Amino acid sequence: MDHFFFKRKRNNEAKYAKACSSSTSGSGSVTSDNYEKNTDSNLQTSTAFEPHFKKKKVSVRRYNEDYLKYGFIKCEKPFESDRPQCVICNNILANESLKPSKLKRHLETQHAELTDKPLEYFQRKKKDVKSPTPFLSYSAVSEKALLSSYLVAYRVAKEKMAYTAAEKIILPACLDIVRTIFDDKSADKLKTIPNDNTIALRICTIAEHLEATLTARLQSGIDFAVQFDESTDTGSCTALLVYVRYTWQGDFMEDFLCCLNLTSCLSELDIFTELEKCIVGHYNLDWKNCKGITSDGTANVTGKQSRVINKLLEVTSATWNHCFIHRDALVSREIPQNLMEVLKNAVKVVNFIKGSPLNSRLLETFCSEIGANCTHLLYHTKVRWLSQGKILSRVYELRNEIHVFLTEKRSHLATIFEDNIWVMKLAYLTDIFGILNELSLKLQGKNNDVFQQMERIQGFRKTLLLWQARLKSKRPSYYMFPRFLQHIEENVINENILEEIKLEILLHLTSLSQTFNHFFPEEKFETLRQNCWVKDPFAFQNPESITELDLVPEEENELLQLSSSITLKNDYEALSLSAFWIKIKEDFPLLSRKSILLLLPFTTTSLCELGFSVLTQLKTKERNGFSGAAEVRVALSSCVPDWNELVRRQDTPHLKSV
């Protein structure tokens, strides 16, 4: 290795000697042979010989104040040498361009229309020149990385995912996609995605921003309505969810307000105090702007007889609304004793099978082998409104398979499936609870007003009366119960038995009608009938019909003018009911104000139920100690974050160092 190094060194020095032979010291010429001898002797004493090449001298030009007459100033950027910057286009030229001829050529070619401008013109332009910011491109990249960090955290919170999902799922997937479609260099830019600790910080920042946005809207003095509900999570902790509805950007907006963690030692008055500390103290809202309170009717924290609700009604000018869905669920519980025994036996069958993992697997295998449409049974619980209809439907569909399975297991429950009367009653219960489930689903959803809900309830009440009339006729019809009708057609049923079952069905329908009348009293319908003009103001074209309404003279005049407008009728057909009344509040203030107060209160607590479902997803058994209010807010909030504001107010260490 040393011999190779010395040989290569000698060759380089020989070439250098030939190029510089004229500049060697001493008289006469130096031959290559003599030089090689000298070189060999020198290499024995020193191997650190390095040739010294001559460097070309480069002159550095300096800026002159006279160059301003060509439209150029000295660039303020800290370069090693002066560089000219055009005051017109802000372009920065090289140091070699600091020649009057080159500067003049730039002015004549790029800005020919300014060649005759005096020096004062360029002096004025000098004040408007934008100085380049150091590391501008790096800063832009950092802002994009920061925005990407917020977007990733926002999706993680919205999808109720663990923080590590960004590092273990999102980042590797993005790297694979970008590396496959583009290249490795582009994929390396994605490695600035934050880790799980930064994800938690980003979610907290987004939650604070969303909370501040909602608070600023509500503090502007607008009217709002709230809905409450409480439930217990997997960690046996009681949570009280509060949602708010308010007017924003021409329509109603529904959003998550807060989640209060309650303890068992708190009394109802203490709970009201905590609620007031949150809404009045923390959010600085005025109870006088609250125009509606909605909760369920149970005798607990949020029930009708609760002291919390009574205290709220004292400090607000609002009215209390009983959740429509909860009332519908209470109606469905009214079942005659004979039909209740059928429901209890169906629940016992499900518990026998689902209570044992072995039985559940065996039934699943059996149903799969015979090609059944369903292979699993569903649990029944009183908390979930759609539970009864779903469990009965699944049991009825798998009745033959369940009978065979229970017979093999030698269970006494197999005998109930051999009773044709029991199966007929099961078919009826499956149909009627399926119909009640459809009504419950219609009552759910966002932005439902009281007129829509009452129309659905009123329609169902009339349907019950129609079915009763059908069954009481000389030729009773069962078309409204398809499974029950199919069972009658496929099996030979004794007329006396069918008559007894018909009487039980008629008794159940009568009980449903009476219960509906109890939970949905006629007084509520009468109040809405008096304000039916809110639902359709253009139905009152005749002045005589307007006088029949309970309106003051000023309101009658506004309604007459409103019903005569063709343009506003087009808006009525195109917009939602709430958006229409909000839009015309300037032209018809009395009617608009009265309509908004009727439409603003919630009709159900379905948003709270949705919130509890999200809370259950977040607080799993693995995260039993989870108490992240930030994740709940981001997951439930209807507001959209202002990403530019989040990026602007974020303090980044690398920008401080610059």
Steps between C-alpha positions, in 0.01 A plus 500: 500500500788741588682418173182583302452827684861615440486403132179700448656791686809494277288502183304804612814687597666416170207649311518806719875534436447498122237772526714720725855425369558861396443627855749270678790650689858484371647534149439269214220255439408219725449165335237255609760242595681737733167611647392145567827438682449808709143401562596151617744647746243750623233231546735314729507798735146637457179360358300814576590684182200668342507703174384865526282602202446862418146626569330731258447841657130597505411863553204573729292796389353751742165673481494871414218736594494626140355165392161611635443699181481161322245378756734289716577506870730291713332180613462489877538124509823405685697368197879479496513770233275782383219406264265736314123479549252657258253733668239421231491119480696424823732266308846450652790479252847358547799703620647493149199702385612805701599678181317806367469336159335184634272691734395733219437202270268347763306827524467534121403139434280422801351844573530693175213730588697633801825597328411870501399513866693741724702401804221611735274231355739220594555655844126471565500143372786420733266524800272225364772242443441173690810370668549124465449301817774252590402135477167591335463166326589316818235695689239417235584133526475520879155660481381223271638241739325672790169513311537133408560425867171669594307324223630159608413569864153619398430179308630286785262672742204493262541127440546431874837336438795454733778756485750241376291453182679798343841345552410135442235524226467840333870582455608158366203492263575850369867414457413189300257690277729796430806279453310283252339780300781759521847429642696457821590868517134599511429230757773636729310828529215314669719390788421826677166351607472527882525216748230405747602763758469777242165359387365544853628857508345579161162356606502715814581809293221424252254439786589834660452671164161335443387586853607863454316517167176367649529722806554812289185423303283441807638803684380728221156506668312265267223272624579135554339176619661208685445129544626294797542132563705290736634148480761273655806392303706181513694633798179548705543878477193716446530755222259784421507611134370839391426600141401844377302627200536859381464719193809532285557604137135491402389174663498299821830353618521206740823444691651326801532738796652309791534168683481506881633208703260446789567321828250302699539722808365809324143600570273638231559856619876438491463377144312816407778704660765316299297546183460871568874535570572346163244685286483834680845506661722333244319586177360831631155440350177667608220266608248754371607412145410133556161443333461123527603207724460140381563181699345162561216456749652255744519590868876552508738790452343622176142386551183704509475491880869561548598804706769570240235564235288699745793724587580551132142599428523755781811673363401482133203606292496161331246218487576136572453246218474127558710306247274361225707184463489429870123543500473262206712246691273533804196439281648178360537355851124480546438135410216269619608222733456216249717676240751596769551128578586443134761777514650365824529148358674637190748681726559177695583318177751764403660501843529119499686504170700822531581437868717204404783553246477132404127521430549819301772340284300181448193693387712709265655186349162333469340801327793531262482132402132515411538832315294723731497872422598588859739317730500713816245604759484846653487597865206691642543805721254763617751778446505469122176607336524270197593190700158333525425513130842369400511211744149382411570525129815288533332237719206470262725464195702223668208335680538164321878491545468598867238231557730229361796632697308515830361152440852361462599683816195349675388840620145552622491821293465288185137428585392864453594483131268198466207714618342648186313765701827622656662522156202700367529746787876521439428587136263780605746643754772493236278702265372756751842568654649530154241770425579677829869486411429671168319778684790535743749530213289773339505695824878491511738718304618859500301819453157343553243760598197450724255519209665208319505289816138570587392417145670161527344430839157615386526285188592192704212560741256506211662185361436319828134603486476373141648163598257466786211570264631234260515239772153590632337464158307187398782401272815585695814573301860436608682663207684739735679206667678314215670225706182428693297487177755271333492261796119481480508429128768231527342314795155370582374711790186428698250787471441515874873520567536770234212692660669487840827624357314774312349622827843507665637700204205736517556544873865581438420756227242664726755517781752658262248764396420590859868518594573722199222733612654512848857578394395720208204695640254677276588837656839489328335443164257783563786741570666407174174532309469858621845566355457297182590811297863434600497174303349655185444878506393502134191291572325810635425697186152591619488787755207332676713193575767720660253649745427152637859470620613611843707795375521866593411756229867572415566129454188462285620778273843339464345160421276657236796669331712185526238267352466734198869488403583268210875552542495396864290198413784381278739544793258307722506207261878505460609550862438310820226633724743646754723655233197663336383674818854612584544648153191722522559624856586851377182540292260314732652528850191410704412180313866400467568541870194300599577223250864466605400464865267213405753325277817552708449246787619141453236232459717200595819413686636292213817712484576409861453132417741545210744665738479211744573257218813698411602515866464122520724459195765722652489358851559132436618242751858563388452874560289476814679796654426717197368844591594697190249780455700623200445179303128505578465861384687448173306181427158658569543863398314629194731800459775480238843614623665804342824333397671824396440649844633188671817507291552875547474495877720195541843586638764289328856481639673507158341832409615652829858399432490668160 
